Amino acid sequence: MKDTLSTALPVIEARALNLTFQTGDGPVHALKDVNLSIRKGEFVSFIGPSGCGKTTFLRCIAALEHPTSGTLTVNGLTPDQARQRRAYGYVFQAAGLYPWRTIAGNVKLPLEIMGFSKAEQDERVRKVLELVELQGFGGKFPWQLSGGMQQRASIARALSFDADILLMDEPFGALDEIVRDRLNEELLKLWNRTGKTIGFVTHSIPEAVYLSTKIVVMSPRPGRITDIIDSPLPRERPLDIRDSREFIEIAHRVRDGLRAGHIDD
């Protein structure tokens, strides 16, 4: 896996990226001198304290925010161009499902907007609901599903138009630990099956280490990268790998990077 990833071209590349918000109380420096390459098929987690800019960086990739200076490319295009070409799916912290639409209706919404035929919509919905193990729940409404199932439906919606990149902004943060563990396992299986490039924001060190091929550790505002860790863990990862020496060593390095960011600040 590592050899394949190391020779792949960058899918997302940031160089000397800065973002400053102008507010009534003065400028807020959200990102400072961010340099990062993400290659095809990588699972990259962003971890850092609240307000460190990890979600802001994800939003820059999605063209929901625009950098003040520096460069950022997605598939060799500007983020705005990549958005127009439907290069990515985005999963927010909350599932964001419309309560008056069934689960299938929520999943097919982007397909309706893009003008897919009804037959193609139905086939794609069937496939992605099966992919996230929600087959048989398409006719249910969001309020009839658990929080974890709603998040899976949100992931299915982001996958429905088969973008190569999946951006996920702390999608499991509000779930209890047992449900979160299960969804972490399912997300790894989904990543293995689809080969998508994933950018994943989290506050959880174990989650970042368990899921990722690369962990990006960020400092308090202004958000800077304090460490980039290429994981040596195998692609197949049972939950009990969290008890292994390699896993614990990576977790310690992430924690050290978070501490270093506070000290530097």
C-alpha positions in Angstrom: 0.0 0.0 0.0 2.7 2.5 1.0 4.6 2.0 -2.3 1.5 2.6 -4.3 0.6 5.8 -2.4 4.1 7.2 -2.5 4.2 7.1 -6.3 0.7 8.5 -6.8 0.3 12.1 -7.9 -1.1 14.6 -5.4 -4.9 14.9 -5.4 -4.9 17.8 -3.0 -1.9 20.1 -2.6 -1.5 23.2 -0.4 1.5 25.5 -0.6 2.2 28.4 1.8 -1.5 28.6 2.4 -2.8 31.4 4.7 -6.3 32.5 5.6 -7.2 35.5 7.6 -10.8 36.4 8.4 -11.7 40.1 8.8 -14.0 40.7 11.7 -15.4 43.6 13.7 -12.9 42.9 16.4 -9.9 42.8 14.0 -8.3 40.1 11.8 -8.5 36.4 12.8 -5.6 34.4 11.5 -7.1 31.0 10.9 -4.4 29.2 8.8 -0.7 30.1 8.6 1.8 28.7 6.1 0.1 25.4 5.5 2.0 23.0 3.2 0.5 19.6 2.5 0.2 17.0 -0.2 -2.5 14.3 -0.2 -2.2 11.5 -2.7 -4.8 9.4 -4.3 -6.2 6.7 -2.0 -4.8 8.1 1.2 -6.9 8.4 4.4 -5.8 11.7 6.0 -7.0 12.8 9.4 -6.6 16.3 10.7 -6.4 16.6 14.5 -5.9 19.6 16.8 -7.6 21.7 19.4 -10.8 23.5 18.8 -10.3 26.6 16.6 -7.0 25.4 15.1 -8.2 25.6 11.5 -8.7 21.9 10.7 -12.3 22.4 9.6 -11.4 25.7 7.9 -8.8 23.8 5.8 -11.3 21.2 4.8 -13.7 24.0 3.8 -11.0 25.6 1.7 -10.6 22.3 -0.2 -14.4 22.3 -0.7 -14.4 26.0 -1.9 -16.6 26.9 1.1 -13.8 29.3 2.3 -11.1 31.0 0.2 -7.5 31.4 1.3 -6.0 34.8 1.6 -2.7 33.8 0.0 -0.8 30.7 -1.1 -2.0 28.0 -3.5 -4.5 25.1 -3.1 -5.3 22.6 -5.9 -7.7 19.7 -6.1 -7.1 17.3 -8.9 -4.8 20.0 -10.4 -7.7 22.5 -10.4 -8.7 25.4 -8.2 -11.2 24.3 -5.4 -13.9 26.3 -7.2 -13.3 24.4 -10.5 -13.1 21.1 -8.6 -16.5 21.9 -7.0 -18.0 22.6 -10.4 -16.8 19.2 -11.6 -18.2 17.4 -8.5 -14.8 16.2 -7.4 -15.7 15.6 -3.8 -18.5 14.6 -1.5 -18.8 16.4 1.9 -20.1 14.9 5.2 -20.8 17.5 7.9 -20.8 17.1 11.7 -24.6 16.8 11.7 -26.3 14.4 9.3 -28.3 17.3 7.9 -31.1 15.0 6.5 -34.4 16.6 5.4 -37.0 15.3 7.8 -39.8 15.3 5.2 -37.8 13.1 2.8 -37.2 9.4 3.1 -33.7 8.1 3.5 -33.6 7.2 -0.2 -35.0 10.7 -1.0 -32.3 12.4 1.0 -29.5 10.3 -0.7 -30.8 11.0 -4.2 -31.1 14.7 -3.7 -27.7 15.6 -5.3 -28.5 13.2 -8.1 -31.7 15.1 -8.8 -29.8 18.4 -8.8 -27.3 17.0 -11.2 -30.0 15.8 -13.6 -29.5 12.0 -13.4 -32.4 10.0 -14.8 -34.8 8.4 -12.4 -33.6 4.9 -13.2 -29.9 6.0 -12.6 -30.9 7.7 -9.4 -32.7 4.6 -8.1 -29.7 2.3 -9.0 -27.2 4.6 -7.4 -29.2 4.9 -4.2 -29.6 1.2 -4.0 -25.8 0.7 -4.4 -24.7 3.3 -1.8 -27.3 2.2 0.8 -25.9 -1.3 0.4 -22.4 0.1 0.7 -23.2 1.7 4.1 -25.3 -1.3 5.2 -28.6 0.5 5.1 -30.3 -1.7 2.6 -34.0 -2.0 3.5 -34.1 1.4 5.2 -34.6 3.6 2.1 -38.3 4.0 2.8 -37.8 5.2 6.4 -37.7 8.8 7.5 -34.7 10.2 9.4 -36.5 10.3 12.7 -37.0 6.6 12.5 -33.3 5.9 12.4 -30.6 6.1 15.2 -28.0 8.9 15.1 -25.4 6.4 13.8 -27.7 5.3 11.0 -28.5 8.9 10.1 -24.7 9.6 9.7 -24.4 6.5 7.5 -27.2 7.9 5.3 -25.3 11.2 5.2 -22.2 9.3 4.0 -24.3 7.5 1.4 -25.5 10.9 0.1 -21.9 12.1 -0.2 -21.0 8.9 -2.1 -24.1 8.8 -4.4 -22.4 10.7 -7.3 -19.2 8.7 -7.0 -16.7 11.5 -6.4 -13.1 10.3 -5.9 -12.7 12.5 -2.8 -14.7 12.3 0.5 -14.3 15.2 2.9 -15.6 14.4 6.5 -15.9 17.1 9.2 -15.9 15.2 12.5 -18.9 13.1 11.4 -18.9 10.8 14.5 -18.1 13.4 17.2 -21.6 13.4 18.7 -22.0 9.6 18.9 -21.3 7.4 21.9 -18.1 5.4 22.0 -19.7 2.0 21.1 -21.5 3.4 18.0 -18.4 5.4 17.1 -16.2 2.3 17.2 -18.6 0.4 14.9 -18.8 3.3 12.4 -15.0 3.6 12.4 -14.8 -0.1 11.4 -17.4 0.4 8.7 -15.7 3.5 7.4 -12.4 1.6 7.0 -14.2 -1.2 5.2 -15.9 1.3 2.9 -12.5 3.0 2.2 -11.0 -0.3 1.4 -13.8 -1.2 -1.0 -14.0 2.1 -2.8 -10.3 3.3 -2.8 -11.4 6.9 -2.3 -9.2 9.7 -1.0 -10.6 10.7 2.4 -9.9 13.9 4.4 -11.2 13.4 8.0 -11.4 16.0 10.8 -11.4 14.7 14.4 -10.6 15.6 18.0 -10.0 12.0 18.9 -6.4 10.7 19.0 -7.4 7.0 18.9 -9.8 7.7 16.0 -7.2 9.5 14.0 -4.6 6.8 14.6 -7.0 3.9 13.9 -8.4 5.3 10.6 -5.5 7.0 8.9 -2.7 6.4 6.5 -1.5 9.9 7.3 -2.2 12.1 10.4 -1.9 15.9 10.2 -1.4 17.5 13.6 -2.3 21.1 13.9 -1.5 23.9 16.4 -3.8 26.4 18.1 -4.8 29.4 16.0 -3.2 30.5 13.8 -3.5 26.9 12.4 -0.1 25.5 11.5 0.9 21.9 10.9 3.2 20.8 13.7 3.6 17.2 12.5 2.7 14.9 9.6 2.7 11.2 10.5 2.7 8.5 7.9 1.2 5.5 9.6 3.0 2.1 9.5 -0.2 0.2 10.5 -1.5 -2.4 8.0 -4.5 -1.5 5.8 -6.6 -4.2 7.5 -7.1 -3.0 11.1 -9.2 -4.8 13.7 -10.2 -2.7 16.7 -7.8 -4.6 19.0 -4.9 -3.1 17.0 -5.4 -0.2 19.3 -3.6 -2.3 22.0 -0.6 -2.8 19.9 2.8 -1.2 20.5 2.8 0.5 17.1 -0.6 2.0 17.7 0.4 3.3 21.1 3.7 4.8 19.7 1.8 6.7 17.0 -0.7 8.0 19.6 2.1 9.3 21.8 3.6 11.1 18.8 0.3 12.7 18.0 -0.1 13.8 21.6 3.5 15.2 21.6 2.7 17.1 18.4 -0.4 18.6 20.0 1.6 19.6 23.1 4.4 21.1 20.9 1.9 23.2 19.1 0.7 24.7 22.4 4.3 25.4 23.6 5.2 27.1 20.3 2.1 29.2 20.5 
